Amino acid sequence: MTATNAAEGLLLELGVSEPEDLDLEAIAWHVGVKVNYRRLDGCEARIIGRGDRAIVTVHEGLHERRKRFSLGHELGHWYHHRGKSFICRPEDIGSERQNVPVAEREADRYAADLLMPWFLFRPLARQAKTASFDLAKQLADRFQTSLTATSIRLVDANVFPMILVCHGNEGRRWFKRSKDVPERWFPQNQLDADSYAFDILFGSRSEHRPVKMGAETWFDRGEAGRYELLEQTIKISGDEVLTMLLLTDGEMLEERETRGRTWR
């Protein structure tokens, strides 16, 4: 079984049919895990297990939705890495950065599958006419997940051709494409001064509505000048912005031949 099938199989076994049914503490108890919330120093969550029983401790000072994801992450360790103990720092949980250990990525995927299972998430996403942070916020409220985690799930759902990009003061921190977006569309490291994302990162605004932008603002490719896309950016911390790029021109999704290599 894949992690996705395992998480969804567990939820179906428990009769989960609506996002509101996703009681993570009850799910944890069902798989032999006791959950505690208390102050933790130097880590965000941890799991200690032996045999078919384990104890997960989650830092009590976290936002409620972050607590849920952290608990889902530790349940991911319980499924994938039973018999091992993990002490997970904030940067180990829910991070899209490239240097995250494989075990932490596996636990993250399981958490996403558990909190936002495809059999519930995709039908709700498909009801929308287009992707936006408004849609991500609506889904986040239904599933009680963070805006960032929900936006990442929306990309992975591949319902809309989109790219999610996170920038900080020093440049791009990570990005993620939906499956239908060709690999040749690789966001630039530094924000273009003409982008709304630049204004929000270095200005006083916290977000804006989706707006049309020239694709050359985001991609350093000669052909980008022929296309437009929709950009929407939101500030997610004091020094970090998240941008949703929706590819609205069908030609941007077509295959290209470049020096003997076929690009999608």
N, C-alpha and C positions, 0 to 999 in steps of 0.2 A: 504494500500500500504506500502511496505517496503521502507526504505530510498533509496535503490538501484533503485527500480522501480520508485519512485518519481523523482529522479534526471534524470534517463534515459528517463522517460516519458516527462519531461520538455524539454530535448534536442531534442527528436524526434518531439515534438510539434513545436519546433523552426526550424526544418529542418536541424539539425546538422548531417552531413554525413562524415565529415573528421575532424581529430584533429585540423586542421587550422581554422575550423569554430567555435571553442570554445572561443567566445568573452565574457568574464565574466562580463564586465561592461554592455554590451547589455543585457545579461541574467539577471543581477541584476535589470536593469531598467524595464524589462518585468515583474518582480515579485514585483515591487513597492519599490525598494531599490535604493537610491541615493548613489553614492560612492565618497568619498573625500580622498585625500592623503595629509597629512600634518604631521608635527612633533608631536609625542606622547611621553610623558615621563612616564615610568613605565609600559607601556603596548605596545603590538604590533598591536592590532586592537580592535575596539569596535563597538557595534551596539546599537542604540537607536531607538525604534519603537513605533508607536501608531496606532491602527486601522490597515489599510492595507498599511501603509507607514512607511518606516524606513530610517535611515541614517547610513551608515557604514563608519567609518574612519579607514584608514590603515596607519601605520607609513611610511612616505615617504622615510626614509633612508634604507629600506629593499632592498635586491636583488629582481629583477623583478619577478623571479619565486617564491620567498617566498611571495611577495605581492599577487600573484595569489592564492596561497594556503590559505593565511590568509583571502583573500576576500571570497574564497569558504567556508572556515570555518565559517565565519560570516553568509553567506547565509544558511549554515546548521543550525545555531541557528534560523534564520528567519523561516525556515521550521519546525524545531522540537519544538522550544520554543517561538513561537510568543507571544508577550505581555510582554516579559521579556527583560531587558537590560543586556548586557554582556560586561565586560572589560577583554580582554584576554591577558595574559602575554605570553612571548615566550615559556615558558614551558607548556602552555596549548594547544599549536597548533602543531600538527604533532608529538606528543611524543608517544612513545611506552612503556613508563614506567608504572608500575602497579598502581601508586597512582594518576593517572590523573582522575578527576571527570567524572562521567558518561556523563554529558551533553557535556563536551568537546570531549569525545570519539565519541559521536553521531555526533557532528559537524564535526569532522575529517573524519568520514566515508562518510558523505554527500559530503564533499569537494573532497575526492578521487573519489567518484562516478561521480561527476560533471566534474572534470578535466580529469579523465581517465576512461570514461564510458566503461563497459565491452564490449558493442557491437562494439567498436572501438579497445579497448586495446587487448582483447584476440586474435582476428584474426592476429594482427601484431605480437604478442608474439609467436604464433604458427608457424609463418613462419621461425623462428630460429631453428637451429638444436640442440642447447643447451643453457643453461642459463650462462650468464657471465655479468660482469660489462660493457663490450662493448655493449651488448644487452640493458642493462638498460640505458646506455648513449644515445643510438640511440632512444629509446622510450622517454626518458626525453626530447630530442631535438624536437621530433614530438609533444609532448603534452605540452611543455614548463613548465615542472615540475622539481623539484630537483632530484638529483640522489638518495637520501635516500628515498623520497616519492615514486619514481618510482620503486625502488628495492623492497620496501614493497608491492607495488601493484603487482609486478611480483610474489612474494611469494603467495599472495592471489589468483592470477589467477589459481594456481594449474596446470600449464602447465608442469612444471618440478618438480621432487621431490627434494626440496631444503630447506635449513635453512639459515636465515639471522641472524647474531649475531653482536652486537655492544659491544665493550670493551673500557674501559678507563683505566687510570693508576691504579685504585683501583680494577679492575675486570670487570665482565660482567655487562653491564647496562641494556640490554634487548635482547630478541631474538624472532624470529617468524618462525614457520614451515609452509610449505605448507600442505594442507589437507591430502595428500597421505603419509606423513612421520609419522611413528608411534610415539606415545608419549614417548616411552622408550628412544628415542634419544634426550637426554637433555644435551646441551652443558655445559662443565665445567665452573665454575665461573672464575677461573684464567687461563690465557693463558699458554699453554705448551711452554717451551723454544725452542722446536723443530719446532714450527709452524712458518709459514711466518708472521702471524699476530703479533707475539711477536717481530720479527725483525723490522716490520714496525712501530709498536707502540713505541718501545723504540730505534729505529735506525733512519737513515737519509732517507731511501727510502720512497716513497709515495704510491707505488702500485706494483703489480707484476701480471704476467700472471697466468691463472689457472694451478695448479700443482697437481699431485697425492700425497696424504698423507695417512698414516695409520690412520684409524678411531679412534684408541686409543689416538691419539694426541688431539682429541676433545671430546671424550666421555669416562666417567669412568665406563665402562661396560666390563665384561670379554670377551664377544663375539666380542667386537670392534676390537680386535687384528686380527681377521680373514678377515677384510674388508679394502678396500681402498675407498677413495672419492676424489673429486676435491675441492681444496681450492683456493679461490682468495680473497685477502684483499686489501682495499684501505683506505688511511687516509682521514677522512672527517673533521677533525679539528686538532688543535695542540695537543690535548690529547685524541683523539677518533679515533678508526678504525672500519670499517665495513667489515665483512667477509661474503662471499657467499660460502656455503657448498653445493655441488651438490652430491647427493647420487647415485652413478653409479652402485652399486652392488644390483641386484634385491632382494637378500636375506635380505638386510637391511629393505626392505619394507614389508616383510612377517610377519604374525601374530606369536606371541609367547605365550606360556602358562607359567605363572610365579606365583607359589603359589596360584593357583586357579583363577588368573586374566588373562584375555586374552588381550595381547598387540597387537596393530597393528603396 
